[in-house]
Every structure is written in structure tokens, then in C-alpha cells.
Amino acid sequence: MSIASPFPTAFGGLQPLLDWQAAWVEGLLQAQSLQFQMLGAWQHPFAAVHQELWDQWVAHFGGGVPLDA
């Protein structure tokens, strides 16, 4: 099943250009999605370092051993 073009047949010559533009935009969206995934992956190690530093601060200045909740 093919989707009919929204343009009349007089503008049929624009279809390859529109297809190229749609493919280019789709590629940009995929690249942005990959960037967000990489950003999310980077957050895990930083969160672990932050938790370790917080635990050390609590153990030293808080007067006790940090409890993992």
C-alpha cells in the first residue's frame, strides 16, 4: 500500500526533493536521540561519584556512618 502524494501531479517533480528533505530531517532526529542517550549514560558515573563524596562528607562531618536508603 502506497501513500498518495499530497501534491498534484504538476508538482510530481518535487517529490524526490521532499523525500531527500524528509530523510535528512529523520537523520538529524536520530542523531539528537543518540546524543540524549549518551548524555544519560554519562550521568550515571557522575551520580556515583557524587554519592561517594556525600557519604564521605557525612561520615567525616556528620558524625556517623551514612545509611543507604
N, C-alpha and C positions, 0 to 999 in steps of 0.2 A: 504494500500500500504506500503510495507516494503522496506527499503533501503538495497541494496545488500552490503555485506561487501567488502571492497577493497582488502582484503587478500584472497589468495586461500584457498581452503578447508583444506589444510595441516596445516594452521595456525588457524583453527577454534577454537582451544583450548585457544587462546589468547583473544578471543572476550570478555569473562567475565571480564578479567583484564582490557582491554581497556575501557569497559563500566564503570567499577569502577573508573578508572582514569578520564574519562570524567565527571562523576558525582561529583568527588572530586573537579576538577577544576571549575565546574559550581558553586559549593557551595562556593568556595573561591571568585569567581567573585560577587556572590550575597552578601557576607559579605562585600566586598570592596564597593559595591554600597550603602549598608546600612550605612557604615562609612561616605561616602561622603554626604549622606542625613543628617546625624546627624551633620556633620561639618557645612553644610549650615544652619541648624536650629539654631546652636549656634551663627552664625554671626549676626542674627537679633537683639538680645538683646544688643550685644556689639556695633552695629551701632547706636542703640537708645541712649545708654549711651554716646557715642562719640558725637552725635549731641547735646545732652543736655549740655555737658561740653563746646562744642564750642559756643553754644548760650549764656551760662553764661559768657564766656570769652569776647565775642563780646559786650554783654550788659555792662560789667564792664570796659573793657579797650578800646573798640572800640567807645565808646561814643554814643551808640544808641541801639535801640531795634533790635534784629535780625529779618530779614524778611524771612519767609519760602518760598522758591522758588518752 
